[in-house]
Amino acid sequence: MRTTIHKLKGANMDIDLVTPQVDIVWTQDVCPWNAAEGTHEHRCAVKNVSICPYFRGVEHLDTLLCSYPVLIKKNT
């Protein structure tokens, strides 16, 4: 059976990579912008507030697309 994927506009969600690993059960990478500045201030998308200028979307399954211009250190 063929699966149809729809690209729908208007999603209103919160996405960040700042939750401490001890507070979640899934693996989460570190935001490269926060890592470069040694902060936890930057968020990918904040509901009704803002979208990071480097945020480029979400791929299946839960992979964020980011264009921040540095190498990303994976949380392993």
Secondary structure, 3 states (H helix, E strand, C coil): CCCCCCCCCCCCCCECCCCCHHHCCCCCCCCHHHHHHCCCCCCCEECCCEECCCEEEEECCCEEEECCCCCCCCCC
